[in-house]
Amino acid sequence: TTNPPTSPVTPARLHTSATSPSASWQKRAAAAVTHPREPRLVSPFPFRLFSFFLFLSLTLSLSVLLALRAAQRNATAAAMSTKYSLLSLPLGAFDSSNRDGAVSALSAIISPDNGTVTPFNIPDFKIGTLDALVQQADDLAKLEATCQVVVAKVGDSLRQVLNNDEERIASYKMVNDKPTDQYLRSFSWNKIRYRADKSLGELIDTLQKELVTVDNDVKTKFNQYNSVKTNLAALQRRQTGNLATKSLTPIVDPKLLVQDSEYIETHLIAVPTNVKREFLKTYETLSPMVVPRSAIELDHDDEFTLFAAATFKKHSADFIHKCREQKWTRRQYTYVEGGREEEQRELDRVTNEERKVCGEALRMGRTGWSESVMVWIHVLTLRVFVEAVLRYGLPLEYVTALVKTTPKLAPKVKAALDSSYSYLGGNAFGRDKRGRVTKDDAAMSSEMAAAGLGTGEGHEYTAYDYYELEFP
């Protein structure tokens, strides 16, 4: 059999084949194929919530870290801040008959949480008349106040030279090659420099003269250092400043200036850069006899532009005055052969001098601190001795102790001492209904007069011999 002839494909035929069973099968097969799902739109809320909590967590962590560091700095500052109390009490105020037992009792009263107590040994000095002791007590109060001023000035001078570097400053605050705290807590009267067999008046005079010498030496050396430092700063500004202040020697080409003229003079004017166009427009009319088109720009920086302009000499003063009215700076300049090299040599010389004098000032600062603190503690020792004699009388049976505490805890130390020993003040001290120690000013005045005591320089009267000191 023969196949029937194939008829040509026509548009109608195409349409018919599209709806044929074969085409329907292809559609069903295509529909059966699993198509990838379109991506679902996820709500941004959970992501934003996560970001918020992450940001909050990081912020809190940073805040905690900064707070911890601040606490560490405060703790370090508190550790460095120390306050001392030097006191004497009659031995009869203690149950113990020896000084070691009395110091232990003091430590228990003050409490180790508030401060540490160490014995402070004072030799027996020669005692003069009562009138002499009263005068010496007043002299020592004034001398001790002067000691504090001198020590503070030495400390400020060291701080200035060392740019407030506390670690380096501490290394210079040594007394007899010991840290100040160690020197004070292990204090021993210097019997070689201040012989205890001399009279109190002689010892006071010696200490006063030494303090004046230390003060003058430190003041002279640090004034010299400040002078050299100021000179160096001025030279450095001339090298690195703006065109209104710096040296013009390396900038100005002398060939651009009118020199050795009988009638014409060149002026150097530093003009703010933002008004240099105004200068160029107006300088020729500022005063009579300005040389037209004589303005030459020599240099410029971020703030100023330096111009050279020429006028006839007889009108120079008027031109300069008009420039000043416009807030333009006239710069003085005289050409000197080899001036640039000479300026550099001067800068090098002063730099070396500053380095040398700085070392000398630091050595003087170390010596001045040691000497002034040593004089201060010896003066304070004499003051404690004299007032102990005036308060407690003879024979000399009293206990002296040093309390190391902090400015924050010092009131607690004082309150503990007042609570136990205010009765030594007689009628000057009493207690209120709650048992707190109170003062009677009228009775206090009579007690002080009876003991031959004054308040001294900034010293508040207490029922016992008591002084506070801090090192700057």
C-alpha positions as a Markdown table, in Angstrom:
| # | Residue | x | y | z |
|---|---|---|---|---|
| 1 | Thr | 0.0 | 0.0 | 0.0 |
| 2 | Thr | 1.1 | 3.4 | -0.6 |
| 3 | Asn | 0.9 | 6.3 | 2.0 |
| 4 | Pro | -1.5 | 9.0 | 1.2 |
| 5 | Pro | 0.1 | 12.1 | -0.1 |
| 6 | Thr | 1.0 | 14.7 | 2.4 |
| 7 | Ser | -1.0 | 17.8 | 2.0 |
| 8 | Pro | 0.9 | 21.1 | 2.4 |
| 9 | Val | 0.8 | 22.9 | 5.7 |
| 10 | Thr | -1.5 | 25.9 | 5.8 |
| 11 | Pro | -2.3 | 28.3 | 8.6 |
| 12 | Ala | -5.5 | 26.5 | 9.1 |
| 13 | Arg | -3.7 | 23.3 | 9.4 |
| 14 | Leu | -1.3 | 24.8 | 12.0 |
| 15 | His | -4.2 | 25.9 | 14.1 |
| 16 | Thr | -5.7 | 22.4 | 13.9 |
| 17 | Ser | -2.5 | 20.7 | 14.9 |
| 18 | Ala | -2.2 | 23.0 | 17.9 |
| 19 | Thr | -5.4 | 21.5 | 19.3 |
| 20 | Ser | -4.5 | 17.9 | 18.3 |
| 21 | Pro | -4.2 | 15.1 | 20.9 |
| 22 | Ser | -0.4 | 15.3 | 20.5 |
| 23 | Ala | -0.4 | 19.0 | 21.4 |
| 24 | Ser | -2.7 | 18.3 | 24.4 |
| 25 | Trp | -0.3 | 15.7 | 25.6 |
| 26 | Gln | 2.6 | 18.1 | 25.4 |
| 27 | Lys | 0.7 | 20.6 | 27.5 |
| 28 | Arg | -0.1 | 18.1 | 30.1 |
| 29 | Ala | 3.6 | 17.0 | 30.2 |
| 30 | Ala | 4.8 | 20.5 | 30.6 |
| 31 | Ala | 2.3 | 21.2 | 33.4 |
| 32 | Ala | 3.5 | 18.1 | 35.2 |
| 33 | Val | 7.1 | 19.4 | 35.4 |
| 34 | Thr | 7.7 | 20.9 | 38.9 |
| 35 | His | 8.5 | 24.6 | 38.5 |
| 36 | Pro | 10.8 | 26.3 | 41.1 |
| 37 | Arg | 8.8 | 28.2 | 43.7 |
| 38 | Glu | 9.0 | 31.9 | 43.6 |
| 39 | Pro | 11.0 | 33.4 | 46.6 |
| 40 | Arg | 8.8 | 34.3 | 49.5 |
| 41 | Leu | 9.1 | 37.8 | 50.8 |
| 42 | Val | 10.5 | 37.6 | 54.4 |
| 43 | Ser | 9.3 | 40.2 | 56.7 |
| 44 | Pro | 12.1 | 42.7 | 57.7 |
| 45 | Phe | 10.9 | 43.0 | 61.2 |
| 46 | Pro | 12.9 | 40.0 | 62.8 |
| 47 | Phe | 16.1 | 41.3 | 61.1 |
| 48 | Arg | 15.6 | 44.8 | 62.4 |
| 49 | Leu | 14.9 | 43.5 | 65.9 |
| 50 | Phe | 18.1 | 41.4 | 65.8 |
| 51 | Ser | 20.1 | 44.4 | 64.7 |
| 52 | Phe | 18.6 | 46.6 | 67.4 |
| 53 | Phe | 19.5 | 44.1 | 70.1 |
| 54 | Leu | 23.0 | 43.7 | 68.7 |
| 55 | Phe | 23.5 | 47.4 | 68.7 |
| 56 | Leu | 22.1 | 47.6 | 72.3 |
| 57 | Ser | 24.4 | 44.9 | 73.4 |
| 58 | Leu | 27.5 | 46.5 | 71.9 |
| 59 | Thr | 26.5 | 49.9 | 73.4 |
| 60 | Leu | 26.1 | 48.4 | 76.9 |
| 61 | Ser | 29.4 | 46.5 | 76.6 |
| 62 | Leu | 31.2 | 49.7 | 75.6 |
| 63 | Ser | 29.6 | 51.6 | 78.4 |
| 64 | Val | 30.6 | 48.9 | 80.9 |
| 65 | Leu | 34.1 | 48.9 | 79.6 |
| 66 | Leu | 34.4 | 52.7 | 79.8 |
| 67 | Ala | 33.0 | 52.6 | 83.4 |
| 68 | Leu | 35.5 | 50.0 | 84.4 |
| 69 | Arg | 38.3 | 52.0 | 83.0 |
| 70 | Ala | 37.1 | 55.1 | 84.7 |
| 71 | Ala | 36.8 | 53.2 | 88.0 |
| 72 | Gln | 40.4 | 51.9 | 87.5 |
| 73 | Arg | 41.6 | 55.5 | 86.9 |
| 74 | Asn | 39.7 | 56.7 | 90.0 |
| 75 | Ala | 41.1 | 53.9 | 92.1 |
| 76 | Thr | 44.6 | 54.7 | 90.9 |
| 77 | Ala | 44.1 | 58.4 | 91.7 |
| 78 | Ala | 42.7 | 57.5 | 95.1 |
| 79 | Ala | 45.7 | 55.2 | 95.7 |
| 80 | Met | 48.1 | 58.0 | 94.8 |
| 81 | Ser | 46.2 | 60.5 | 97.0 |
| 82 | Thr | 47.5 | 60.1 | 100.5 |
| 83 | Lys | 46.9 | 62.2 | 103.7 |
| 84 | Tyr | 48.9 | 61.9 | 106.9 |
| 85 | Ser | 48.1 | 62.9 | 110.4 |
| 86 | Leu | 50.8 | 63.5 | 113.0 |
| 87 | Leu | 49.6 | 63.5 | 116.6 |
| 88 | Ser | 50.9 | 63.2 | 120.2 |
| 89 | Leu | 49.0 | 62.1 | 123.2 |
| 90 | Pro | 50.0 | 61.8 | 126.9 |
| 91 | Leu | 51.1 | 58.3 | 127.8 |
| 92 | Gly | 48.6 | 58.4 | 130.7 |
| 93 | Ala | 45.8 | 58.4 | 128.2 |
| 94 | Phe | 46.5 | 54.7 | 127.5 |
| 95 | Asp | 46.1 | 51.6 | 129.6 |
| 96 | Ser | 49.6 | 50.5 | 128.5 |
| 97 | Ser | 52.6 | 52.0 | 130.2 |
| 98 | Asn | 54.9 | 51.7 | 127.2 |
| 99 | Arg | 54.8 | 53.5 | 123.9 |
| 100 | Asp | 54.5 | 50.3 | 121.7 |
| 101 | Gly | 51.4 | 49.3 | 123.5 |
| 102 | Ala | 50.0 | 52.9 | 123.2 |
| 103 | Val | 50.6 | 52.8 | 119.4 |
| 104 | Ser | 48.8 | 49.5 | 119.2 |
| 105 | Ala | 45.8 | 50.9 | 121.1 |
| 106 | Leu | 45.8 | 53.9 | 118.8 |
| 107 | Ser | 45.7 | 51.6 | 115.8 |
| 108 | Ala | 42.7 | 49.7 | 117.3 |
| 109 | Ile | 40.8 | 53.0 | 117.9 |
| 110 | Ile | 41.4 | 54.3 | 114.4 |
| 111 | Ser | 40.8 | 50.9 | 112.8 |
| 112 | Pro | 43.1 | 49.5 | 110.1 |
| 113 | Asp | 40.3 | 50.1 | 107.6 |
| 114 | Asn | 40.6 | 53.9 | 108.1 |
| 115 | Gly | 44.4 | 54.2 | 108.2 |
| 116 | Thr | 47.7 | 52.6 | 109.3 |
| 117 | Val | 49.5 | 53.8 | 112.4 |
| 118 | Thr | 53.3 | 53.8 | 112.9 |
| 119 | Pro | 55.4 | 55.2 | 115.7 |
| 120 | Phe | 57.0 | 58.6 | 115.1 |
| 121 | Asn | 60.2 | 59.1 | 117.2 |
| 122 | Ile | 61.1 | 62.5 | 118.5 |
| 123 | Pro | 64.2 | 63.2 | 120.5 |
| 124 | Asp | 64.2 | 65.1 | 123.8 |
| 125 | Phe | 65.3 | 68.7 | 123.1 |
| 126 | Lys | 66.4 | 71.4 | 125.4 |
| 127 | Ile | 63.5 | 73.2 | 127.0 |
| 128 | Gly | 63.7 | 76.9 | 127.7 |
| 129 | Thr | 61.3 | 79.1 | 129.6 |
| 130 | Leu | 57.5 | 79.1 | 129.2 |
| 131 | Asp | 57.5 | 82.4 | 127.5 |
| 132 | Ala | 60.2 | 81.2 | 125.0 |
| 133 | Leu | 58.1 | 78.0 | 124.3 |
| 134 | Val | 55.0 | 80.1 | 123.6 |
| 135 | Gln | 56.9 | 82.3 | 121.2 |
| 136 | Gln | 58.6 | 79.3 | 119.5 |
| 137 | Ala | 55.2 | 77.6 | 119.0 |
| 138 | Asp | 54.1 | 80.7 | 117.1 |
| 139 | Asp | 57.3 | 80.9 | 115.1 |
| 140 | Leu | 57.1 | 77.2 | 114.2 |
| 141 | Ala | 53.5 | 77.6 | 113.0 |
| 142 | Lys | 54.5 | 80.3 | 110.6 |
| 143 | Leu | 57.6 | 78.5 | 109.5 |
| 144 | Glu | 55.7 | 75.3 | 108.8 |
| 145 | Ala | 53.2 | 77.3 | 106.6 |
| 146 | Thr | 56.2 | 78.6 | 104.7 |
| 147 | Cys | 57.5 | 75.1 | 104.3 |
| 148 | Gln | 54.3 | 74.0 | 102.7 |
| 149 | Val | 54.4 | 76.8 | 100.2 |
| 150 | Val | 58.0 | 76.0 | 99.2 |
| 151 | Val | 57.3 | 72.3 | 98.8 |
| 152 | Ala | 54.2 | 73.1 | 96.7 |
| 153 | Lys | 56.3 | 75.4 | 94.5 |
| 154 | Val | 58.9 | 72.8 | 93.9 |
| 155 | Gly | 56.2 | 70.2 | 93.0 |
| 156 | Asp | 54.6 | 72.7 | 90.6 |
| 157 | Ser | 58.0 | 73.4 | 89.0 |
| 158 | Leu | 58.6 | 69.6 | 88.4 |
| 159 | Arg | 55.1 | 69.2 | 87.1 |
| 160 | Gln | 55.7 | 72.0 | 84.6 |
| 161 | Val | 59.0 | 70.7 | 83.3 |
| 162 | Leu | 57.8 | 67.1 | 83.1 |
| 163 | Asn | 54.4 | 68.0 | 81.4 |
| 164 | Asn | 52.3 | 66.4 | 84.2 |
| 165 | Asp | 53.8 | 63.0 | 83.7 |
| 166 | Glu | 52.9 | 61.6 | 87.1 |
| 167 | Glu | 55.2 | 58.6 | 86.8 |
| 168 | Arg | 58.2 | 60.7 | 86.0 |
| 169 | Ile | 57.3 | 63.2 | 88.6 |
| 170 | Ala | 57.1 | 60.5 | 91.3 |
| 171 | Ser | 60.7 | 59.4 | 90.4 |
| 172 | Tyr | 62.0 | 62.9 | 91.2 |
| 173 | Lys | 60.1 | 63.2 | 94.5 |
| 174 | Met | 62.7 | 61.4 | 96.6 |
| 175 | Val | 63.9 | 62.4 | 100.0 |
| 176 | Asn | 67.3 | 61.2 | 100.9 |
| 177 | Asp | 67.1 | 58.7 | 98.0 |
| 178 | Lys | 63.8 | 57.3 | 99.4 |
| 179 | Pro | 60.2 | 57.8 | 98.2 |
| 180 | Thr | 58.6 | 60.5 | 100.2 |
| 181 | Asp | 56.2 | 58.1 | 101.9 |
| 182 | Gln | 59.0 | 55.8 | 103.0 |
| 183 | Tyr | 61.0 | 58.7 | 104.3 |
| 184 | Leu | 58.1 | 60.0 | 106.4 |
| 185 | Arg | 57.1 | 56.6 | 107.8 |
| 186 | Ser | 60.7 | 55.8 | 108.8 |
| 187 | Phe | 61.6 | 59.3 | 109.9 |
| 188 | Ser | 64.6 | 59.7 | 112.1 |
| 189 | Trp | 65.8 | 63.1 | 113.4 |
| 190 | Asn | 69.0 | 64.1 | 111.5 |
| 191 | Lys | 71.3 | 64.5 | 114.5 |
| 192 | Ile | 74.3 | 65.4 | 112.3 |
| 193 | Arg | 72.7 | 68.4 | 110.6 |
| 194 | Tyr | 70.5 | 69.4 | 113.5 |
| 195 | Arg | 72.1 | 68.5 | 116.7 |
| 196 | Ala | 69.6 | 67.8 | 119.4 |
| 197 | Asp | 71.8 | 69.4 | 122.1 |
| 198 | Lys | 71.3 | 72.8 | 120.6 |
| 199 | Ser | 68.6 | 75.1 | 121.8 |
| 200 | Leu | 65.2 | 75.2 | 120.1 |
| 201 | Gly | 65.9 | 78.7 | 119.0 |
| 202 | Glu | 69.1 | 77.8 | 117.2 |
| 203 | Leu | 67.4 | 74.8 | 115.5 |
| 204 | Ile | 64.6 | 77.0 | 114.3 |
| 205 | Asp | 67.0 | 79.6 | 112.9 |
| 206 | Thr | 69.0 | 76.9 | 111.1 |
| 207 | Leu | 66.0 | 75.3 | 109.5 |
| 208 | Gln | 64.6 | 78.7 | 108.4 |
| 209 | Lys | 67.9 | 79.6 | 106.7 |
| 210 | Glu | 68.1 | 76.3 | 104.9 |
| 211 | Leu | 64.5 | 76.7 | 103.7 |
| 212 | Val | 65.3 | 80.2 | 102.3 |
| 213 | Thr | 68.4 | 78.9 | 100.5 |
| 214 | Val | 66.4 | 76.0 | 98.9 |
| 215 | Asp | 63.6 | 78.3 | 97.8 |
| 216 | Asn | 66.1 | 80.8 | 96.2 |
| 217 | Asp | 68.1 | 78.1 | 94.5 |
| 218 | Val | 65.0 | 76.4 | 93.0 |
| 219 | Lys | 63.5 | 79.7 | 92.0 |
| 220 | Thr | 66.7 | 80.9 | 90.3 |
| 221 | Lys | 67.2 | 77.7 | 88.3 |
| 222 | Phe | 63.6 | 77.3 | 87.2 |
| 223 | Asn | 63.4 | 81.0 | 86.2 |
| 224 | Gln | 66.5 | 80.4 | 84.0 |
| 225 | Tyr | 64.8 | 77.4 | 82.5 |
| 226 | Asn | 61.6 | 79.3 | 81.8 |
| 227 | Ser | 63.6 | 82.1 | 80.2 |
| 228 | Val | 65.5 | 79.7 | 77.8 |
| 229 | Lys | 62.3 | 77.8 | 77.0 |
| 230 | Thr | 60.5 | 81.1 | 76.1 |
| 231 | Asn | 63.4 | 82.1 | 73.9 |
| 232 | Leu | 63.4 | 78.8 | 72.2 |
| 233 | Ala | 59.6 | 78.9 | 71.6 |
| 234 | Ala | 60.0 | 82.4 | 70.1 |
| 235 | Leu | 62.7 | 81.1 | 67.7 |
| 236 | Gln | 60.6 | 78.1 | 66.8 |
| 237 | Arg | 57.6 | 80.3 | 66.0 |
| 238 | Arg | 59.8 | 82.3 | 63.7 |
| 239 | Gln | 60.6 | 79.1 | 61.9 |
| 240 | Thr | 57.1 | 77.6 | 61.8 |
| 241 | Gly | 54.6 | 80.4 | 62.3 |
| 242 | Asn | 52.5 | 82.1 | 59.6 |
| 243 | Leu | 53.7 | 84.9 | 57.4 |
| 244 | Ala | 52.5 | 87.5 | 59.9 |
| 245 | Thr | 55.0 | 86.2 | 62.5 |
| 246 | Lys | 57.7 | 83.9 | 61.0 |
| 247 | Ser | 61.1 | 84.9 | 59.9 |
| 248 | Leu | 61.3 | 86.4 | 56.4 |
| 249 | Thr | 65.0 | 85.7 | 55.9 |
| 250 | Pro | 64.5 | 82.4 | 54.1 |
| 251 | Ile | 61.5 | 83.8 | 52.1 |
| 252 | Val | 62.4 | 87.2 | 50.7 |
| 253 | Asp | 64.6 | 87.4 | 47.7 |
| 254 | Pro | 66.6 | 90.7 | 48.2 |
| 255 | Lys | 66.7 | 91.2 | 44.4 |
| 256 | Leu | 63.0 | 91.9 | 44.5 |
| 257 | Leu | 63.4 | 94.8 | 46.9 |
| 258 | Val | 64.4 | 98.4 | 46.2 |
| 259 | Gln | 67.6 | 98.9 | 48.1 |
| 260 | Asp | 69.9 | 101.9 | 48.6 |
| 261 | Ser | 67.4 | 104.3 | 47.0 |
| 262 | Glu | 67.3 | 107.9 | 48.1 |
| 263 | Tyr | 63.6 | 108.3 | 47.5 |
| 264 | Ile | 61.8 | 104.9 | 47.2 |
| 265 | Glu | 61.3 | 102.3 | 49.9 |
| 266 | Thr | 59.9 | 98.8 | 49.8 |
| 267 | His | 57.3 | 97.6 | 52.4 |
| 268 | Leu | 56.5 | 94.0 | 53.1 |
| 269 | Ile | 52.8 | 93.6 | 53.9 |
| 270 | Ala | 51.2 | 90.3 | 55.2 |
| 271 | Val | 47.6 | 90.4 | 54.0 |
| 272 | Pro | 44.9 | 87.8 | 55.0 |
| 273 | Thr | 44.6 | 85.5 | 52.0 |
| 274 | Asn | 40.8 | 86.0 | 51.8 |
| 275 | Val | 41.2 | 89.8 | 51.1 |
| 276 | Lys | 44.3 | 89.8 | 48.8 |
| 277 | Arg | 42.2 | 90.8 | 45.8 |
| 278 | Glu | 41.0 | 93.8 | 47.8 |
| 279 | Phe | 44.6 | 94.7 | 48.6 |
| 280 | Leu | 45.6 | 94.5 | 44.9 |
| 281 | Lys | 42.7 | 96.8 | 44.0 |
| 282 | Thr | 43.3 | 99.4 | 46.7 |
| 283 | Tyr | 46.9 | 99.6 | 47.7 |
| 284 | Glu | 47.8 | 102.1 | 45.0 |
| 285 | Thr | 45.3 | 104.6 | 46.5 |
| 286 | Leu | 45.9 | 104.1 | 50.2 |
| 287 | Ser | 48.3 | 107.0 | 50.3 |
| 288 | Pro | 50.0 | 109.4 | 47.9 |
| 289 | Met | 53.0 | 108.5 | 46.0 |
| 290 | Val | 52.6 | 104.7 | 45.9 |
| 291 | Val | 54.5 | 103.3 | 43.0 |
| 292 | Pro | 51.9 | 101.9 | 40.6 |
| 293 | Arg | 52.0 | 98.2 | 39.9 |
| 294 | Ser | 54.8 | 97.7 | 42.4 |
| 295 | Ala | 53.0 | 95.0 | 44.4 |
| 296 | Ile | 54.7 | 91.6 | 44.1 |
| 297 | Glu | 53.4 | 88.4 | 45.8 |
| 298 | Leu | 56.4 | 86.9 | 47.5 |
| 299 | Asp | 54.8 | 83.9 | 49.3 |
| 300 | His | 51.5 | 82.7 | 50.8 |
| 301 | Asp | 50.3 | 80.2 | 53.3 |
| 302 | Asp | 46.9 | 79.1 | 54.6 |
| 303 | Glu | 46.3 | 82.4 | 56.4 |
| 304 | Phe | 48.3 | 85.2 | 54.8 |
| 305 | Thr | 49.8 | 86.3 | 51.5 |
| 306 | Leu | 53.1 | 88.3 | 51.7 |
| 307 | Phe | 53.3 | 91.3 | 49.3 |
| 308 | Ala | 56.1 | 93.7 | 48.6 |
| 309 | Ala | 54.9 | 97.3 | 47.6 |
| 310 | Ala | 57.0 | 100.4 | 47.0 |
| 311 | Thr | 56.3 | 104.0 | 48.0 |
| 312 | Phe | 58.2 | 107.2 | 48.2 |
| 313 | Lys | 59.9 | 107.5 | 51.5 |
| 314 | Lys | 58.2 | 110.8 | 52.6 |
| 315 | His | 54.8 | 109.0 | 52.4 |
| 316 | Ser | 55.9 | 105.7 | 53.9 |
| 317 | Ala | 54.5 | 106.5 | 57.4 |
| 318 | Asp | 51.1 | 107.3 | 55.9 |
| 319 | Phe | 51.1 | 104.1 | 53.8 |
| 320 | Ile | 52.0 | 102.0 | 56.8 |
| 321 | His | 49.3 | 103.7 | 58.9 |
| 322 | Lys | 46.6 | 103.0 | 56.3 |
| 323 | Cys | 47.7 | 99.3 | 56.1 |
| 324 | Arg | 47.2 | 99.0 | 59.9 |
| 325 | Glu | 43.8 | 100.5 | 59.6 |
| 326 | Gln | 42.9 | 97.7 | 57.1 |
| 327 | Lys | 44.3 | 95.1 | 59.5 |
| 328 | Trp | 47.2 | 94.3 | 57.2 |
| 329 | Thr | 50.4 | 93.5 | 59.0 |
| 330 | Arg | 53.6 | 95.4 | 58.1 |
| 331 | Arg | 56.6 | 93.2 | 58.4 |
| 332 | Gln | 60.0 | 94.6 | 59.4 |
| 333 | Tyr | 62.8 | 93.2 | 57.3 |
| 334 | Thr | 66.4 | 94.1 | 56.7 |
| 335 | Tyr | 68.6 | 92.0 | 54.4 |
| 336 | Val | 71.7 | 90.7 | 56.1 |
| 337 | Glu | 74.3 | 88.7 | 54.3 |
| 338 | Gly | 74.3 | 85.1 | 55.6 |
| 339 | Gly | 71.2 | 85.8 | 57.8 |
| 340 | Arg | 69.6 | 82.4 | 57.0 |
| 341 | Glu | 72.6 | 80.5 | 58.3 |
| 342 | Glu | 72.9 | 82.7 | 61.3 |
| 343 | Glu | 69.3 | 82.1 | 62.3 |
| 344 | Gln | 69.8 | 78.3 | 62.1 |
| 345 | Arg | 72.9 | 78.5 | 64.2 |
| 346 | Glu | 71.0 | 80.6 | 66.8 |
| 347 | Leu | 68.2 | 78.0 | 66.8 |
| 348 | Asp | 70.6 | 75.1 | 67.3 |
| 349 | Arg | 72.4 | 77.0 | 70.1 |
| 350 | Val | 69.3 | 77.8 | 72.0 |
| 351 | Thr | 67.9 | 74.2 | 71.5 |
| 352 | Asn | 71.1 | 72.8 | 73.0 |
| 353 | Glu | 71.0 | 75.3 | 75.8 |
| 354 | Glu | 67.3 | 74.5 | 76.6 |
| 355 | Arg | 68.2 | 70.8 | 76.8 |
| 356 | Lys | 71.1 | 71.5 | 79.1 |
| 357 | Val | 69.2 | 73.8 | 81.4 |
| 358 | Cys | 66.3 | 71.4 | 81.5 |
| 359 | Gly | 68.6 | 68.7 | 82.9 |
| 360 | Glu | 69.9 | 71.2 | 85.5 |
| 361 | Ala | 66.4 | 72.2 | 86.5 |
| 362 | Leu | 65.3 | 68.6 | 87.0 |
| 363 | Arg | 68.4 | 67.9 | 89.1 |
| 364 | Met | 67.6 | 71.1 | 91.1 |
| 365 | Gly | 64.0 | 70.0 | 91.4 |
| 366 | Arg | 65.0 | 66.6 | 92.8 |
| 367 | Thr | 67.4 | 68.3 | 95.3 |
| 368 | Gly | 64.9 | 71.0 | 96.1 |
| 369 | Trp | 62.1 | 68.5 | 96.8 |
| 370 | Ser | 64.4 | 66.4 | 99.1 |
| 371 | Glu | 65.7 | 69.4 | 101.0 |
| 372 | Ser | 62.3 | 71.2 | 101.4 |
| 373 | Val | 60.4 | 68.1 | 102.5 |
| 374 | Met | 63.2 | 67.3 | 104.9 |
| 375 | Val | 63.1 | 70.8 | 106.4 |
| 376 | Trp | 59.3 | 70.6 | 106.6 |
| 377 | Ile | 59.2 | 67.4 | 108.6 |
| 378 | His | 61.9 | 68.6 | 111.0 |
| 379 | Val | 60.0 | 71.8 | 111.5 |
| 380 | Leu | 56.8 | 69.8 | 112.1 |
| 381 | Thr | 58.7 | 67.6 | 114.5 |
| 382 | Leu | 59.8 | 70.6 | 116.6 |
| 383 | Arg | 56.3 | 71.9 | 116.5 |
| 384 | Val | 54.8 | 68.7 | 117.9 |
| 385 | Phe | 57.5 | 68.7 | 120.6 |
| 386 | Val | 56.9 | 72.3 | 121.7 |
| 387 | Glu | 53.1 | 72.0 | 121.8 |
| 388 | Ala | 53.3 | 68.7 | 123.6 |
| 389 | Val | 55.3 | 70.3 | 126.3 |
| 390 | Leu | 52.8 | 73.2 | 126.5 |
| 391 | Arg | 49.8 | 70.8 | 126.6 |
| 392 | Tyr | 51.0 | 67.9 | 128.7 |
| 393 | Gly | 53.8 | 69.5 | 130.8 |
| 394 | Leu | 56.8 | 67.9 | 132.4 |
| 395 | Pro | 58.0 | 65.2 | 132.7 |
| 396 | Leu | 57.9 | 64.4 | 129.0 |
| 397 | Glu | 55.7 | 61.3 | 128.9 |
| 398 | Tyr | 53.8 | 61.4 | 125.6 |
| 399 | Val | 53.3 | 59.2 | 122.5 |
| 400 | Thr | 53.7 | 60.4 | 119.0 |
| 401 | Ala | 52.3 | 58.5 | 116.0 |
| 402 | Leu | 51.9 | 59.0 | 112.3 |
| 403 | Val | 48.6 | 57.9 | 110.6 |
| 404 | Lys | 48.6 | 57.2 | 106.9 |
| 405 | Thr | 45.1 | 57.6 | 105.4 |
| 406 | Thr | 43.3 | 59.2 | 102.5 |
| 407 | Pro | 41.5 | 62.5 | 102.2 |
| 408 | Lys | 38.2 | 60.6 | 102.2 |
| 409 | Leu | 38.9 | 58.6 | 105.3 |
| 410 | Ala | 40.7 | 61.4 | 107.3 |
| 411 | Pro | 37.4 | 62.7 | 108.8 |
| 412 | Lys | 36.8 | 59.2 | 110.2 |
| 413 | Val | 40.2 | 59.1 | 111.7 |
| 414 | Lys | 39.7 | 62.4 | 113.4 |
| 415 | Ala | 36.2 | 61.4 | 114.6 |
| 416 | Ala | 37.6 | 58.2 | 116.2 |
| 417 | Leu | 40.3 | 60.2 | 118.0 |
| 418 | Asp | 37.9 | 62.9 | 119.2 |
| 419 | Ser | 35.5 | 60.2 | 120.5 |
| 420 | Ser | 38.3 | 58.7 | 122.6 |
| 421 | Tyr | 40.4 | 61.7 | 123.6 |
| 422 | Ser | 38.2 | 64.8 | 123.5 |
| 423 | Tyr | 38.2 | 64.8 | 127.4 |
| 424 | Leu | 41.8 | 66.0 | 127.3 |
| 425 | Gly | 40.4 | 69.4 | 126.1 |
| 426 | Gly | 38.7 | 69.9 | 129.5 |
| 427 | Asn | 35.7 | 72.2 | 129.3 |
| 428 | Ala | 36.4 | 73.1 | 125.7 |
| 429 | Phe | 34.8 | 69.9 | 124.6 |
| 430 | Gly | 31.6 | 68.1 | 125.6 |
| 431 | Arg | 29.0 | 65.8 | 124.3 |
| 432 | Asp | 25.4 | 66.3 | 123.1 |
| 433 | Lys | 22.4 | 64.2 | 123.9 |
| 434 | Arg | 23.4 | 61.7 | 121.2 |
| 435 | Gly | 26.9 | 61.4 | 122.6 |
| 436 | Arg | 28.6 | 63.3 | 119.8 |
| 437 | Val | 31.6 | 65.5 | 120.6 |
| 438 | Thr | 30.9 | 69.2 | 120.7 |
| 439 | Lys | 33.0 | 72.3 | 121.2 |
| 440 | Asp | 32.5 | 75.2 | 123.5 |
| 441 | Asp | 34.2 | 78.2 | 121.8 |
| 442 | Ala | 34.3 | 80.3 | 125.0 |
| 443 | Ala | 35.7 | 77.5 | 127.1 |
| 444 | Met | 38.1 | 76.7 | 124.3 |
| 445 | Ser | 39.6 | 80.2 | 124.3 |
| 446 | Ser | 40.2 | 80.0 | 128.0 |
| 447 | Glu | 41.8 | 76.5 | 127.7 |
| 448 | Met | 44.1 | 77.7 | 124.9 |
| 449 | Ala | 45.1 | 80.8 | 126.9 |
| 450 | Ala | 45.8 | 78.7 | 129.9 |
| 451 | Ala | 48.0 | 76.3 | 127.8 |
| 452 | Gly | 49.8 | 79.2 | 126.1 |
| 453 | Leu | 48.6 | 78.1 | 122.7 |
| 454 | Gly | 47.5 | 80.0 | 119.6 |
| 455 | Thr | 45.6 | 78.6 | 116.7 |
| 456 | Gly | 48.7 | 79.0 | 114.4 |
| 457 | Glu | 48.6 | 79.2 | 110.7 |
| 458 | Gly | 45.4 | 77.5 | 109.6 |
| 459 | His | 45.5 | 75.1 | 112.5 |
| 460 | Glu | 42.3 | 74.3 | 114.3 |
| 461 | Tyr | 42.6 | 73.8 | 118.0 |
| 462 | Thr | 42.0 | 70.2 | 119.1 |
| 463 | Ala | 41.9 | 68.4 | 122.5 |
| 464 | Tyr | 45.3 | 66.9 | 121.7 |
| 465 | Asp | 48.4 | 67.6 | 119.5 |
| 466 | Tyr | 47.2 | 67.0 | 116.0 |
| 467 | Tyr | 48.4 | 68.0 | 112.5 |
| 468 | Glu | 47.4 | 67.0 | 109.0 |
| 469 | Leu | 49.7 | 67.1 | 106.0 |
| 470 | Glu | 49.5 | 66.3 | 102.3 |
| 471 | Phe | 52.3 | 66.3 | 99.7 |
| 472 | Pro | 51.4 | 68.0 | 96.4 |
